[in-house]
């Protein structure tokens, strides 16, 4: 069975340069620099083959301890509903951007601590500001326009 190829690191390149210097110092280097490089690469390859294999990389989960497919389930859980109410009470039941008091949603500023969110990782936003936060688009509705009109006209 063939061994998986490893990426050559900067440390490997430095080691190859050391091998070339050692070959020159001991007189084993060829007059042809390409042959010397080939010999150094063969020696380095043998050294790399003797190393233990790289440990397998851990797959990073997108949402802290939750996988993406479980994110929806988390948002429907009693744990999240309690955290949502806590955030609404903490931030005063109004949008942190525009001050609206209707159609409020709790936004995760970061997904790294899902299931154990501190208040600093949450924000209360109205539906429109939440859409802008995620997509950069305003979700303008007649209710929203009416509110803005009343705020301007009085």
N, C-alpha and C positions, 0 to 999 in steps of 0.2 A: 504494500500500500504506500502510495506517495505521500510525503509529508506536505502539508499546506505551506505555501511560500510565505515568508515573513517580509514585512516591509523593512527596508534598510533605514535605520535611524541615524541621526547625527553621530551618536556614540559609535555605531558600526563604521561610519566613514572615518572617524578619528582613529579607530582601531586599525582600519585598512592602511591609513597613512603611517601608523606606527609600524605595521608589518613591513611596509615598503622601506622605511628607514632602517629597520632591522636587517632586511635582506641586503641592502646596500652596504651596511656596516660590516656584515659578515662575508661580503663578497659573493653572495648567492644571486644577486640581481643580474639580470641580463643587460646587455648594451642597448637592447631594444626596449624602450619604456612600456610598450604595449604588452610585451611578454612578462615584464616585471609586474605590471598591473594584473594580468591574468593569473599569475602565480599567487599574488597577494589575495585576489578574490577567491581562489581555490582554498587557501589557508583559512580565510575568514569564513567561507561557507562551511568548512569542517568544524570550526569553532562554534558557529551558530547551530549546527546540527546537534552538537553535544549539549546545548542549553535545554533546560526543560521547556515544554510548550507554554505559550502564553495562556494565562487563565482565561476562561470564557468571559466575554463581556456581558454585564448584566443589562437586560433590556430595561430601559427607563420608562416608567409609566408616566403618561401625560398629566394626570391629575392626582398628584400626591399618592396616597395609598389606594386611590380608585383608578381603575382602568376606564377608558373613554366610554365603553359600552355600559358601565355601571354608573356613570355620571347622572344620567336621567333618573335611575332608581334612587340615587342619593338625594336628588332634588325633591323626590316624592316622599322621602323618609321622615319620620317624626323627629329625628335628630336635626335634619336641616330646617324643618318647620320651626323648631324651637330656636335655632340659631338665627333664623330670619326674623322672628319676632323680637329677639334680643337686639338685633341690628336696628330694626325699625324704632324700638324704644330708645336705643342709645343715640341715634342720629336725629331723633325728633319727628319722625313720620312726615318728612318732606324731602323732596329731591335735593340732593347736594349741589346740583348745577343750577337749576332754574327756580327751585323753591316750590314746585307744584306739589299738591297734597293728594292727588288722585292717581290711580294706576301705578302705584309704586312697586318697584322690583328691587331686590338686593343683588348687587353686582359683585362678583369676585374680581378683585384687582389682580390677584395671582392665584394660580391653581395648585401651587406647591403644597399647600397645607389643607387641602380638602378633607373634611371630616374633623378637623381640629383647627378651624380658622380663628385667628385673633381678630378683634374688631378692626384693627388697622388694615387688614386684608379685604375688608368689605366696604361697600359704599351703597347708599340708598339713592336710587335714580328712578325717575319716572320712565314710563315705557319709551317715550321719544328719545330722551337723553341716553337711555340704555342702548337703543338702536344706534345712535350716533357713536357711542363709545365702542361698540363692537364692529360696526360696519362703516362708520364714517358717513352714514346717510341719515337724514332726518325723516322720521316716520310721522309726517304731518297728517293730522286728522282734523275733522271739523271741530271737535271739542277743543282741541289745542288752539286752532285759529280763533275760536270764539273767546277763549281765555286771553289770548294775546290782544285781541281787539278791545276787550273790556278793560284790560290793563292800560292801554294807550288812551282810549276815549274816556274812561273813568266811569 
